[in-house]
Amino acid sequence: MNTAMTQKGDDVPLQDENTPPNPNHLRRGKSQLNGETLTAQIHGLLEEAIIHGDYAPTSRLHADEIATSFGVSRIPVREALRSLHEAGWVEIRPRYGVYVRDRSMTELRELFETRAGIEAHIAELAAERRDDDDLLRMRRIVRLGRAAADEGDSEATASASVEFNQAIRQACDNTVLAGLAAALEKRARFYFAMVEDRLGSDWVSVERELLDRIEQRDAAGAAEIQRHHILDTGEAVSKLLAAE
């Protein structure tokens, strides 16, 4: 089911739907397409390209061009586009084609509000259930994030932040919560990835503070830090996108 919904008057300003997509992310060669089914891998690569803005919101996706870029037939590409439609990443318009979904300020707010509650509970459980291996993993990631931030590498800093969240979910020892959080984070990245280079690196200090609370088994403190961190990030992303 396509879950991409917007409300009138709350959309981020649109880009020209005739703007051609940047094909650079597809120039990986057929060697990248092995292991999983072609359809699953093409779905994953296109999903990441959409999240990172390689295909602009409302831009049209051409199955023939994608198939040529991957060096495959149009069949797995069309299947991947259908699965992307079912996942809510694209819209299939009969007689018009396939278009990347648009962004919505309402969805952005709802995503971060929902994430704040779920991620806070995960941090709370992680503080109660973490073991030494979990702490070692989180310390390593925080060090990497700090090093990337000091070097001004926004992409590596953001990647370390995602990995840190994954480590906390592993430490919480609840696969249902972890799965929900990961799915919501992927949706949030559709907004976050476009402005991550302008968000600064304050979250690295927040993650260090959060790690301290987890190490101390301060469940309430960990939950509060994570809740405010997610909400503050959502507000910052919203302001940056609205200003574009």
C-alpha positions as CSV (number, residue, x, y, z in Angstrom):
1,M,0.0,0.0,0.0
2,N,1.3,3.4,-0.9
3,T,1.7,5.4,2.4
4,A,2.9,8.6,0.9
5,M,0.4,11.2,2.0
6,T,0.5,15.0,2.0
7,Q,-1.9,17.7,3.3
8,K,-2.8,20.8,1.4
9,G,-0.6,23.7,2.2
10,D,2.1,21.9,4.2
11,D,4.3,20.6,1.4
12,V,8.0,21.5,1.1
13,P,8.4,23.6,-2.1
14,L,8.6,21.4,-5.1
15,Q,11.4,21.0,-7.5
16,D,10.7,20.9,-11.3
17,E,9.4,17.5,-12.1
18,N,11.1,17.7,-15.5
19,T,14.6,18.0,-13.9
20,P,16.5,14.9,-15.0
21,P,17.8,12.6,-12.3
22,N,21.5,12.3,-11.6
23,P,22.6,8.9,-12.9
24,N,25.9,8.8,-11.1
25,H,24.6,6.6,-8.3
26,L,23.6,3.9,-10.9
27,R,27.0,3.6,-12.5
28,R,28.1,0.7,-10.3
29,G,28.1,-2.0,-13.0
30,K,26.4,-5.4,-13.1
31,S,28.9,-6.7,-10.5
32,Q,26.9,-4.9,-7.8
33,L,23.9,-7.1,-8.7
34,N,24.5,-10.4,-7.1
35,G,23.5,-12.4,-4.1
36,E,19.9,-11.2,-3.7
37,T,17.4,-11.2,-6.5
38,L,17.9,-8.5,-9.1
39,T,14.5,-7.0,-8.2
40,A,15.5,-6.8,-4.5
41,Q,18.9,-5.3,-5.2
42,I,17.5,-2.7,-7.7
43,H,14.8,-1.8,-5.2
44,G,17.5,-1.3,-2.5
45,L,19.7,0.9,-4.7
46,L,16.9,3.0,-6.0
47,E,15.5,3.4,-2.5
48,E,18.9,4.7,-1.3
49,A,19.1,7.0,-4.3
50,I,15.7,8.4,-3.5
51,I,16.5,8.9,0.2
52,H,19.7,10.7,-0.6
53,G,18.1,13.0,-3.2
54,D,19.9,11.6,-6.3
55,Y,16.4,11.4,-7.7
56,A,14.6,14.7,-6.7
57,P,11.1,14.5,-5.2
58,T,8.4,14.6,-8.0
59,S,11.0,13.7,-10.7
60,R,10.1,10.9,-13.1
61,L,11.8,7.5,-13.2
62,H,12.3,5.9,-16.6
63,A,12.5,2.1,-16.4
64,D,14.4,1.9,-19.7
65,E,17.1,4.3,-18.6
66,I,17.5,2.5,-15.2
67,A,17.7,-0.9,-16.9
68,T,20.4,0.4,-19.3
69,S,22.4,1.9,-16.4
70,F,22.3,-1.5,-14.5
71,G,22.8,-3.5,-17.7
72,V,19.7,-5.6,-17.0
73,S,16.4,-6.1,-18.7
74,R,13.4,-3.9,-18.0
75,I,11.5,-6.7,-16.1
76,P,13.3,-6.6,-12.8
77,V,13.4,-2.8,-12.9
78,R,9.6,-2.6,-13.4
79,E,9.1,-5.1,-10.6
80,A,11.4,-3.0,-8.4
81,L,9.4,0.1,-9.2
82,R,6.2,-1.7,-8.3
83,S,7.7,-2.7,-4.9
84,L,8.9,0.9,-4.4
85,H,5.3,2.0,-5.0
86,E,4.0,-0.4,-2.5
87,A,6.6,0.8,0.0
88,G,5.5,4.4,-0.5
89,W,8.6,5.7,-2.2
90,V,7.2,6.4,-5.7
91,E,3.8,7.0,-7.2
92,I,2.7,5.1,-10.3
93,R,0.4,7.3,-12.4
94,P,-1.4,5.4,-15.1
95,R,-0.5,6.7,-18.6
96,Y,1.9,9.2,-17.1
97,G,4.7,7.1,-15.6
98,V,6.5,6.6,-12.2
99,Y,7.4,9.6,-10.1
100,V,9.3,10.0,-6.8
101,R,7.1,10.9,-4.0
102,D,7.1,14.4,-2.6
103,R,8.1,15.6,0.8
104,S,5.6,16.8,3.4
105,M,6.2,19.0,6.4
106,T,3.4,17.3,8.1
107,E,4.9,13.8,7.6
108,L,8.3,15.2,8.8
109,R,6.8,16.4,12.0
110,E,4.8,13.2,12.6
111,L,7.9,11.0,11.9
112,F,10.1,12.7,14.4
113,E,7.4,12.9,17.0
114,T,6.8,9.1,16.7
115,R,10.5,8.4,16.6
116,A,11.1,10.4,19.7
117,G,8.8,8.1,21.8
118,I,10.1,4.9,20.3
119,E,13.8,5.8,20.4
120,A,13.5,7.1,24.0
121,H,12.0,3.7,25.1
122,I,14.7,1.9,23.2
123,A,17.4,4.0,25.0
124,E,15.7,3.2,28.3
125,L,15.8,-0.5,27.7
126,A,19.4,-0.3,26.4
127,A,20.5,1.3,29.7
128,E,18.9,-1.6,31.6
129,R,20.0,-4.5,29.3
130,R,23.3,-3.5,27.8
131,D,26.3,-5.7,28.2
132,D,30.1,-5.1,27.9
133,D,30.1,-5.9,24.2
134,D,27.3,-3.4,23.6
135,L,29.3,-0.7,25.4
136,L,32.5,-1.5,23.5
137,R,30.6,-1.2,20.2
138,M,29.0,2.2,21.2
139,R,32.2,3.6,22.5
140,R,33.9,2.8,19.2
141,I,31.2,4.4,17.1
142,V,31.2,7.6,19.2
143,R,34.9,7.9,18.8
144,L,34.5,7.5,15.0
145,G,31.7,10.1,15.0
146,R,33.9,12.5,16.9
147,A,36.8,12.0,14.6
148,A,34.6,12.5,11.5
149,A,33.1,15.7,13.0
150,D,36.5,17.1,13.8
151,E,37.5,16.5,10.2
152,G,34.4,18.2,8.9
153,D,33.2,15.0,7.2
154,S,29.4,15.5,7.5
155,E,28.6,12.3,5.6
156,A,30.8,10.1,7.9
157,T,29.4,11.9,11.0
158,A,25.9,11.1,9.9
159,S,26.8,7.5,9.1
160,A,28.3,7.1,12.5
161,S,25.1,8.5,14.1
162,V,23.0,5.9,12.2
163,E,25.3,3.2,13.4
164,F,25.1,4.4,17.0
165,N,21.3,4.2,16.9
166,Q,21.6,0.7,15.5
167,A,23.9,-0.3,18.4
168,I,21.5,1.1,20.9
169,R,18.7,-0.9,19.3
170,Q,20.8,-4.0,19.5
171,A,21.5,-3.4,23.2
172,C,17.8,-2.9,24.0
173,D,17.2,-6.6,23.1
174,N,13.8,-6.1,21.6
175,T,13.5,-6.9,17.9
176,V,10.0,-5.5,17.5
177,L,11.0,-2.1,18.7
178,A,14.3,-2.2,16.8
179,G,12.4,-3.0,13.6
180,L,9.9,-0.2,14.0
181,A,12.7,2.2,14.8
182,A,14.8,1.2,11.8
183,A,11.8,1.6,9.5
184,L,11.0,5.1,10.9
185,E,14.6,6.1,10.7
186,K,14.7,5.2,7.0
187,R,11.7,7.4,6.4
188,A,13.2,10.2,8.4
189,R,16.4,10.0,6.3
190,F,14.3,11.0,3.3
191,Y,14.2,14.4,4.9
192,F,17.4,14.4,7.0
193,A,19.8,13.4,4.2
194,M,19.1,16.5,2.2
195,V,20.3,18.9,4.9
196,E,22.7,16.8,7.0
197,D,25.7,18.9,5.9
198,R,24.0,22.0,7.4
199,L,23.0,20.5,10.8
200,G,26.4,20.8,12.4
201,S,27.9,18.2,14.7
202,D,26.3,19.0,18.0
203,W,24.7,15.6,18.0
204,V,28.1,13.9,18.6
205,S,28.2,15.5,22.0
206,V,24.7,14.5,22.7
207,E,25.5,10.9,21.8
208,R,28.5,11.0,24.1
209,E,26.2,12.1,26.9
210,L,23.7,9.4,26.0
211,L,26.4,6.8,26.1
212,D,27.3,8.0,29.6
213,R,23.8,7.5,30.8
214,I,23.6,4.0,29.2
215,E,27.0,3.1,30.9
216,Q,25.6,4.3,34.2
217,R,22.4,2.3,33.7
218,D,20.5,5.6,34.1
219,A,17.4,4.5,32.1
220,A,15.3,7.6,32.7
221,G,18.2,9.9,31.9
222,A,19.0,8.0,28.7
223,A,15.3,8.1,27.6
224,E,15.1,11.9,28.2
225,I,18.3,12.7,26.3
226,Q,17.2,10.6,23.3
227,R,13.7,12.0,23.3
228,H,14.9,15.6,23.2
229,H,17.7,14.8,20.7
230,I,15.2,13.3,18.2
231,L,12.7,16.2,18.6
232,D,15.4,18.9,18.3
233,T,16.8,17.2,15.2
234,G,13.3,17.1,13.6
235,E,12.8,20.8,14.3
236,A,16.2,21.7,12.8
237,V,15.5,19.7,9.7
238,S,12.1,21.2,9.3
239,K,13.5,24.8,9.5
240,L,16.2,24.0,7.0
241,L,13.9,22.4,4.5
242,A,11.3,25.2,4.9
243,A,13.9,27.8,4.1
244,E,14.8,26.2,0.7
